[in-house]
């Protein structure tokens, strides 16, 4: 279980050479999703682009991301489109 305030990464997807990120940010907690009406992890992105919801991405603490996904791949920030 993650604690609100945890530094996280919101990832769109990855291939053999590149990891595509919505961005880095902070886990706000499980907040009621405004469209679907049920609690869902909400991540506020550092770049001021807004929030991304857990149902829209793969997300994890930053330290786990570095250990699991970088491994010689480049990182590309793709941003969010709502």
C-alpha positions in Angstrom: 0.0 0.0 0.0 1.3 3.4 -0.9 1.0 6.4 1.3 -0.3 9.8 0.0 2.7 12.0 -0.7 4.8 9.1 -2.2 7.0 10.2 -5.2 5.8 8.2 -8.2 6.1 7.7 -12.0 3.1 7.5 -14.3 4.0 5.3 -17.3 2.1 5.0 -20.5 4.0 2.0 -21.9 7.5 0.8 -22.9 9.2 -1.2 -25.6 12.7 -2.6 -25.9 14.4 0.8 -26.3 12.1 3.4 -24.8 10.0 4.0 -21.7 7.1 6.5 -22.4 6.1 8.5 -19.3 3.2 10.8 -18.6 5.5 12.2 -16.0 6.8 12.2 -12.4 4.6 13.3 -9.6 3.0 12.6 -6.2 0.5 10.0 -5.3 -2.5 11.8 -3.8 -4.3 8.8 -2.5 -7.3 6.9 -3.7 -9.7 9.7 -4.6 -13.2 9.4 -6.1 -12.8 9.6 -9.9 -15.0 12.5 -11.1 -16.3 10.6 -14.2 -16.6 7.0 -12.9 -17.5 7.7 -9.3 -15.3 5.2 -7.6 -12.0 5.6 -5.7 -8.9 5.4 -7.9 -5.2 6.3 -7.4 -4.6 10.0 -8.4 -1.2 11.3 -9.3 -0.5 15.0 -9.5 2.2 15.6 -12.1 5.2 17.8 -11.3 5.1 19.6 -14.6 1.8 21.4 -13.8 0.0 19.4 -16.5 -2.6 18.2 -14.0 -3.4 14.8 -12.8 -3.4 11.3 -14.2 -5.5 8.5 -12.7 -4.4 5.0 -11.9 -6.8 3.6 -14.5 -5.0 5.6 -17.2 -1.5 4.4 -16.6 1.0 2.1 -15.0 2.3 3.8 -11.9 4.8 3.0 -9.2 7.2 4.7 -6.7 10.2 6.3 -8.5 12.8 4.0 -6.9 11.0 0.9 -8.1 10.7 2.4 -11.6 14.4 3.0 -11.9 15.2 -0.6 -10.8 12.5 -2.3 -13.0 12.2 -0.2 -16.2 15.3 1.9 -17.1 17.9 -0.9 -17.7 19.5 0.8 -20.7 16.3 2.3 -22.1 15.8 6.0 -22.9 12.9 7.8 -21.2 10.5 10.0 -23.2 7.9 12.2 -21.5 4.7 12.1 -23.6 2.4 14.2 -21.4 -1.3 13.6 -20.8 -4.1 14.3 -23.1 -7.6 14.6 -21.5 
